[in-house]
Amino acid sequence: MRQIFNTVLLSLSLVSFCLNAAPTTEQVEFFEKKIRPVLAEHCYECHNSSGKEKGGLVLDWAGGLAEGGDSGSLLEEDEPLKSFLLQVIRHEDSDMKMPKGGPKLSPEVIEDFEKWVAAGVPDPRKNKPSKEEIAKATSWETIRERRKQWW
């Protein structure tokens, strides 16, 4: 019985390790260039770990993304392209369109999010950011500099 318990425990540990494996260099680069800037510009203001968690959702670190919000999980493991995260940014649900009060994200940005979700949402943000880090990431100066890189 003890051997079975140890085998099950080892198996669960290996599965957990694989699911939480560090993203590859390419995945980190994709996240930093294509995903984080969009999250910072369009999502952090309302969904951050420094006091604003609209809908119980935190998007400024990997743990918050994994937890989901009041509406449940953002991600669908079995069918990632049907994930709630993608549904709301595609404006598929008339009651839940994100970013709230803003225009729909461009088709290119939505496609980047689809690629990211299909890849298993590799996310290097392992710790909650400080209030100062959130303020800097969402400041007009930072957003303006990020936009300059697009052109």
LINPE-V424214 format. One line per field, one symbol per residue. phi: phi as a letter, one per 20 degrees, with the letter a starting at -180 (. if undefined). psi: psi as a letter, one per 20 degrees, with the letter a starting at -180 (. if undefined). burial: 1 if it has 16 or more other C-alpha atoms within 10 Angstrom, else 0. A space follows every 10 residues. Layout:
# LINPE-V424214
phi = ???
psi = ???
burial = ???
This chain:
# LINPE-V424214
phi = .fffgfffff fffffffffd ffffgfffff gfeddggfgf fdcggdcced odcgmmdcde bgfffffmcf eofeddgfcg fdfggfgfee mfdfecdcff mdffffgfff ffffffffen lgbfeecfff gffffffdff fffffffgff e
psi = ghhgghgggg ghgggggghj qqqrgggggg ghhhgghggg hihhhhmrjk iompjjppjj qhggghhabh jbqhqoghmh ijqhghghhi khohinpqpp irqqqqhggg hghgggghik lpoiniqpqr hghggghjqh gggggghhhh .
burial = 0000000000 0000000000 0000001101 1001111111 1111111111 0010011111 1101101110 0011110001 1111111111 0000001110 0001100001 0111011100 1111000110 0001101100 0110000000 0
